[in-house]
Amino acid sequence: MATVRKTRFSRRVPDHVTDELVNVLLGGKSYEFNALFLQVYENLKLKNAVSGGEEMLRLRSYEKLQNLVGRGLAEKKLKIYRGLKGLEQASSAFTLARADAAAAAAAAAR
């Protein structure tokens, strides 16, 4: 019997950087990356969720933002980013709620 292997790594902890990017972009404004990063950085500092230094956080933020653009949840025009409809799907709260709903549905099916 063949076993199914997961080829994707899934993090089980909330992703604070993506959550803050989503929170800032849901405001409806368009941002250049530097202004967006400063807003995200300030919000993370207030939550005491900054680790690894500012430059590492800048790189992680840029990577997460490009991931959102690639998934069609954010738009990039020239150097300006803005959130699109459905952006809240990228937040950890949405992902956890979806996982809880799937677990509840599986438990109800038993």
C-alpha atoms as one frame of an Amber mdcrd trajectory, in Angstrom:
protein
   0.000   0.000   0.000   1.407   3.381  -0.991   1.653   6.078   1.631   0.837
   9.673   0.894   3.605  12.107   1.719   3.099  15.782   2.222   5.471  17.728
   0.025   4.545  21.095   1.496   5.665  22.473   4.790   2.877  24.116   6.742
   3.458  26.403   9.661   1.091  25.966  12.523   1.881  29.248  14.254   0.357
  32.577  13.255   2.393  34.535  10.724   2.585  37.996  12.276   4.238  39.633
   9.256   1.534  38.510   6.817  -1.175  39.404   9.325   0.152  42.953   9.644
   0.545  43.308   5.870  -3.093  42.244   5.504  -4.239  44.623   8.265  -2.456
  47.591   6.714  -3.536  46.833   3.140  -7.172  46.311   4.198  -7.262  50.004
   5.063  -7.967  50.761   1.401  -4.948  52.969   0.822  -2.175  52.344  -1.695
   1.405  52.266  -0.426   4.905  52.332  -1.793   6.876  49.467  -0.237   8.946
  51.657   2.098   5.871  53.380   3.543   4.074  50.041   3.827   7.048  48.464
   5.586   7.331  51.345   8.065   3.654  50.955   8.968   4.010  47.172   9.372
   7.221  47.588  11.385   5.623  50.078  13.767   2.599  47.821  14.291   4.822
  44.811  14.989   6.920  46.828  17.436   3.764  47.782  19.329   2.859  44.094
  19.578   6.433  43.181  20.555   6.554  40.780  17.594   9.752  42.040  15.945
  12.558  39.513  15.814  15.659  39.126  13.705  16.334  42.817  13.146  14.899
  45.431  10.837  16.684  44.330   7.663  15.624  40.700   8.061  12.061  41.840
   8.714  12.218  44.027   5.592  13.248  41.002   3.508  10.542  38.809   5.029
   7.932  41.525   4.484   8.910  41.924   0.843   8.759  38.160   0.306   5.340
  37.917   1.979   4.063  40.885  -0.046   5.223  39.310  -3.322   3.481  36.104
  -2.253   0.231  38.060  -1.777   0.677  39.636  -5.225   1.333  36.223  -6.757
  -1.812  34.800  -5.159  -3.881  37.678  -6.581  -4.716  39.157  -3.171  -2.703
  42.353  -3.635  -1.940  44.454  -6.690   1.368  45.998  -7.718   1.382  48.887
 -10.171   4.885  50.215 -10.728   6.052  50.452  -7.103   2.649  50.966  -5.506
   0.821  48.161  -3.661  -2.828  47.926  -2.707  -5.020  45.205  -1.292  -7.633
  43.492  -3.436 -10.926  41.794  -2.678 -10.381  38.594  -0.692  -7.172  39.795
   0.977  -8.474  38.793   4.412  -8.120  35.148   3.276  -4.356  35.465   3.815
  -4.661  36.243   7.526  -3.928  33.636  10.173  -7.362  34.153  11.741  -9.077
  33.169   8.479  -6.844  30.116   8.072  -7.475  28.972  11.647 -11.230  29.476
  11.287 -11.222  27.408   8.095  -9.227  24.625   9.795 -11.619  24.657  12.773
 -14.612  24.425  10.436 -13.039  21.475   8.610 -12.327  19.715  11.917 -15.898
  20.320  13.087 -17.286  18.979   9.811 -15.093  15.881  10.102 -16.231  15.324
  13.702 -19.887  15.732  12.708 -19.468  13.182   9.915 -18.376  10.506  12.372
